[in-house]
Amino acid sequence: MNIIITITVTALVVLYAGLFKAKKALLTITLIGLLTALAFVVTSWNTSQTYYGMMQMDNFALAFSGITILGTLFIFLLTQNYFAADSENTAEYFTLILFALAGIIIMLSYQNMSMLFIGVEIMSVSLYILAGIRKSNFASNEASLKYFLMGAFSTGFLLFGITLIYGATGSFDLTVINQYLVSNYKTISPMFYPGVILLIIGLSFKIGAAPFHFWVPDVYEGSPTLITTFMSTIVKTAGFAAFIRLFADAFAPLHDFWLPPLLVIVCLTLFIGNVTALFQKNFKRMLAYSSISHAGYLLFSLVALTSSSSNNALVYAAAYTFASIIAFAVLILVKQKTGNDHFDSFNGLAKRNPLTALVLTVAMLSLAGIPLTAGFIGKYLMFLNVMNEYQTYLVAFAILNALVGFYYYFKVIVAMYFKEGAELQLETPIQYKVVLVLSLAITLFLGVYPAVILNLI
């Protein structure tokens, strides 16, 4: 609870600092608040606490909270030179991201499904505004409208599913629901089954899994790049953690029922995400379709429920989060200099800025799943998790899709090292260097020593 209170108070302080024109203090206040919240994560480790049966701050919630808070801290560091000198929305940007993070922490630690709904809504409402915060930008307005309409639509599925589960069990509590399934395995209410399907649909919308992914490319492309970074990494990680807490915990006794529709979603997500990314000429849009494909890999943790499912998802989420932050950070720098985010903008980047090109190369290799990177370990654990329980056809299908991914990830590497570009000097601000170097260190360290976080949960 201290984590949520800290983040919320920080958001309010930042908002009031903006009112009093203390623009230079906004980032400092925010970083102090996030570091304090991160300290609470560390000091709360192995001390599972339940708050009035509504939230449970256990090691699962703390581990994912640590990743989301650290990722958000890195994203805030990317705000250096991001806003115009006369921008009046900086405090609002910071405050809304912090409120979204507070909703995310609720999503990670809910014990009662009503808190899941509250967390999703706090996060979503903040993101609707953030997506369209550039009021004079048509693409930003379009992204906000699409995100709002699709988000409201998916929330309807989620809420209806929760209602049916409550009607069948008489409770919103995950433990009570699990006990109901165990003790009434042969006499489960007919309302329960459509409730589970509706929850799968609602959560699949939130994480951008196919065939409920159609909002992702346009929203990611139209939103400000900083907000796209947050949605693609922190928000997606939170959605998966909420998915895992509900299905791997409360709904585990019905695994045989919800596995077939989940397998369909996994296969569609991998195929559509990877194949569509092949044809993209826009780096930002390619990353959007890439995030869809990674949603499929993350769902592997639910295909076979084992004692290591949560840990495997944590490793993959960490690998994906920090590699994607690198990619978007470099994209922000390139777009500020060239004015567009096509692959051609990266031509000759290795000559202009060798460090940035090297870090982006490692990030692309990690997202592709090349050995000695965190992305390889994440994919390996996901595939191993499925092979222990199921036939290898699913793993073979996923590996073929991963091979497709090599092509579009290597497009940007080829552009940086083997194509001639304009002689533009790409300057890397100090805060960007900090984010790039730390993210690179995490990506390589987890690729070599994954055991550091592999057994956390």
N, C-alpha and C positions, 0 to 999 in steps of 0.2 A: 504493500500500500504506500510505503514511503516513496517508492519509485514514481508512482502515478501522481502523488501529491507534489513531488519535486518538479516534475515536468510541467504540471498544470500551473503551479506558482510561477515557474520561469516564464511560461507563456504570458501570463498576466503582467509580470514585471516588464517584459519586453514590449508589450502593448502600451503600457503607461510611459515607458521610455520613449516610444515613438511619438506619443502625444506631446511630450515636452521637448521634442526635436533633439533628443540625445542620440542621434543616428550613429555616431562613432562608438557608442557603448553597446549597441545591440548585439554584435557578434560576441563580445566578451561576456556579456550576461548569459547569452545562450550557451556558450561553451562551458561556463562555470556550472550552469544548471545541469547540462548533460553529463559532465564529469562527476558531479555529485550523485546523479541517478546511477551512473555506472559503478560508483563506489558502493551504493546500496545493494546493487546486484551482487558484488563480490562479497560483501559482509553478510548477506542473507543466505549464502550458499549452504546447502544441507540443513536448512531450517525451514521446512515446509510449514506454511501458515495458511489457514483457511479463514476467510473473513465473512462471518455470518452465513456460511453456506453458499455464498454468491461467487466468490473468487478464491482460487487456490494458487498461492505463489510457491510452487515447488521447483525442483531443479529443471524440469522441462521448461516452465515459464521463464525462469531466470536465465537459462542458457540462450533461448531465443531472444529474450529481452536484451541480453548483452550484445548480440549481433545487431539487432535493430537500432539500439542506442548508439553503438560505435559507428555503424553505417551512417546514421543520421548526422552524427558529429562530423564525419568526413564530408558529407554533402554540404553542411553549413560552411566548412572551410572553402568550398568551391565558390562561395559567394563573393570572394575577392574579385573586384573589377567586373562582376556580373551585372550589377545594377548601374543605371545611368547616374551621374552625379546629382542630377536634380530629381531623381525618382522619389515619389511620395509613398510608394507601396512597400518599402523595405520592411518596416515593422509588421505590416500585415502578412507578408510572406513568412517571416520568422514565426509569428504567432500561430498562424494556421498550420504550419508544418509541425509545430510543437503540440498543438491540439490533436492533430492527426496521429502523432506518435503516442499521445495519451490513450486515444482510442485503440491503437495497436496493442499497447501493453494490456489493456482490458481483454482484447481478443486472445492474447497469449495465455491469460491466466484465469479465464472464466471457468466456473464450476457449475453455473446455472445458465441455461440457454437464453434466458432473458438478458444476461450480461453479454452474451455473444452478440445479440441483436443491438444492444446499446453501444458496444465497442465498434461494431461495423458501421453504425450510423454516425458516430462521432468522427470516425476516420473518413467516411465517404463524403459527408457534408463539407468537411474541410477541403477535400480534394476537388469537389465540384467547383468550389470557388477558386482554388489555386489553378486549376486547368484553364480558367477563363479570366485570370487576373489582369492580363494585358488587354484591357477593354478596347483599345484601338486596333487590335490585331484580329483580322477576320478568322484566321485559322485557330487561334486561341478560343475565340467565341464559339466556333463550331465544335471544337474538342470538348468544351465545357457542356454544351447542350447535349451532345451525344453521350457523354459520360453520365450526365444527370439522368437522361431518359433510360439508358441501359441499366444504370445503377438502381434507379427506382423500380424498374421492371424486375431485376434480379432479387431485390429486397422483398418484393411481393412473394416470390417463390420461397425465399428463406423463411419469411414470417408465417406463410401458410404451412410450410413443413413443420415448423416449431409448434404451431397450433395443433396439427394432427398428432404429433408425438405426445403433446400434453393431453389431448383427448383420449389417447390410448393408455397412457401410463398414470395420468393424474399428477404429474410432476415435471418440473423443468430441470431438476437436479440430475447430473450425469450419473452419479452413483446409484440413485434410485432407478433410473432408466435401465442401467446395466443389470441391476438386481431383478427388475421386472422381466427382462429378456431371459435371464438364467432360470428363474423360477417358473416362468410360463412359456417355456420354449415351444410347446405343442399347441398352446391356446393363445397365441399372440393376437391382439385385436387387429382386424382388417384395416383399421385406420393407420396402423403403424407403418405398413409397407409403402403406401404412397407418400407418407411423411418423409421417409428416408430418401426416396427418389427426388422429392422436391428439394430437400436439403443438399443433395448432390448437385442438382441443377443450380441452385442459388450460390453455393460456394464455388462451383466451376465458373460461373460468371465472374465472381470476384477475383479469381486467380488467372483468368484469361485462358481457360482450357477449351479446346475445340469440342463440340461445334458452337460453343458459347463465347467465342473469341472475337467476333466480328467488330467489336468496338475498339479493340486494342490498337491496331495500326494507326487509325485516324486520330485517336485520342493521344497516343504517345507522340505522334508526329506534330500535332497541332499545339500541344501544351508547351510551355516554356521548358527548355532542356533540363533545367535544374529540377523541375517538378516531375518530368519524365523519369529522371534518375531515381527520384524518391519512389515513384509508383512502380517502376520496373524492379526495384531491389527490395526496399523495406516493406512496402505494401504487399508484394507477392510473398515474401517470407512469412509475414504475419498471417496471410490467408492460408498458407499451407500448414502452419502450426495449428491454426484453428481447425482445419480439416482433420489433421492427425489426432488432435485431442478428442474430437467428437467421434470419429469413426474407429480409430485404433483402440479407444478406451470404452466409450459407452456402447457403441454399436458392434463391437467385436463378435459377440455371439451370433450375429446375423451376417457374418462375413460371406457365407456362401450365397446369400441373396443379393447383396449389393456389389459383389465382385464382377459379374458379367457386364453390367452397365459401365462400371469403372474401367474395365478392360477396353471397351469400345471407345470410351473417352480418351484413354491413354494412347491407343493406336491412331485415332484421328488427330490428336494433338501433335504427336510426333511427326506424322506424315504431312499434315497441312502446314505446320510451323516450319519444318525444314525445306520442303519443296517450294513453298511460296517465297521463303527468304532467298532462294537461288536467283530469283528474277528481279530483285530489288537493286536499283541504282543509287538509292538514297541510304546512307549509312545509318541514320537514325531509324528509318523504317525497317531496315534489315535487323537492327537490334530489337525492334518491336516483335517481329516474327520469330527471332531467335528466342525471345523471352517466352513465347508460346510453346516452342519446342522444349524448352527447359522445364516448363510446367509438366509436360509429359514424363520427363525423367524423374521429377520429384514425386509424382504420383506412384512411382514404383514402390515407394515405402509403404503404400497401403495395399498393393497387390498381394504381397505376402506379409502377414503380420507376424513379426518375430520380436524377440526381446531387444534387438538392435535396430529396429525400424526407425525409432525416433532419433537415435544417434546418427544413423546414416543420412537422414533428412537434414540434420543439423550441419553435418560436414558439407553436404551438397549445397545447402543454402548459404553457408559461409563462403564457399568457393565461388558460387555464382554472384553473390552480392558484391564482393570486393573486386572481382574481375570486371563486372559491369560498371562499377563506379569508375574504374580506370578508363574504360571505353568512353563513357559519357563525359568524363573530365577532359579528355583529349579532344572530344568532339566540340565541347564548349570553346576551347582555345582555338581550334581550327575555324569554327564558324565565326568567332569574333573577328578573325583576321581575313577570311575569304568571303564571308557573307552567305555561304551555303553549306550544306552538309552532304553533298554527293561524294562518292568515292574518289572522284577526280581531285577533290580538295586536299586529299592526303598524298597526292603525287609528290615524290621527292622529299617527304617529311624527314626521312633519315638523314639527309644532308643538312636540312635547316635546323633540326633539333634532335640529335642522336638519342639523348636520354628519353625524351617523350616517345620517340619511335620504338625504342627498346622496350619500354614499359608497356606500350600498347600491344606490341608483338607478343609479349608474355601473356597479357590478358586474353588476346585472341586464341593463343595456344591452349590456355586454361579452359576457355569456353568450348573449344573444340574437343577437349579431353586428351591432350597430349601428355605422355608420362613426365614425371617430375613437377607437375603442377597440381594444384588443389582440385582442378576440374577433372583430371584423370582419376584421382582417388574417389571423388564423388560419384562419377559414373561407374567405376569398378565396384564400389560398395552397393550401388543400386542394382547392378546386374547380378552380383553375387547373391544379394538378398532374394531375388526372384528365382535364380537357378536352384537354390536350396529347396524350394517348394514346388516349382512348376516346370513344365517342359521348356526346352531351350528355344522354341520358336519365337517367343516374345522377345527374348534377349537378342536373337538373330535379327529380328525386325528392327529393334532399337539400334543395334550396331550398324546396320545398313543406313539408317537415318543419320547416325552420327557421322558416317563417312560422307554423306551428302553435306553435312554441316562443315566439314573440312573445306569445301570449295568456297563457300561464301565468307568464311572467316579468313581464309588465305588471300581473298581478293584485296583486302585492305593492307595486308603485309606486302603483297606484290606491288601495290600502288606506292607504298612508302619507300621501298628499297630498289625497285626496278623500273620505275617510270619517272620521267622528267617532269618537273612541275615548275611553277613560277617561283622566282627567287624571293620568297617572302620570309622575313625573319620572324619566327614564331617565338615570342617571349613567354616564359613560364614563370608566373608569379610565385613567390616563396610558399604561399599556402598550398598552391597546386602541387609544388614539388613535394611538400610534406605528405599530402594525400597520395600522390602517385608512388612515392618511395615506400610508405607504410603499407599500402595496398599490395604493392609488388612483394614486399617482404612476407606478408601474410599468405599470399598466393603460393609463393615458393616454399615457405616453411610448412604449410599444411600439406603440400605435395610431397614433402620428404618425411615429415614427422606428423602424420594425421592422428597418431595416438594421443596427441595433446588434448584434443577435444572429442576424440572418438568415443570415449567412455564417460563423458561428463554426465549424461542423463541416466 
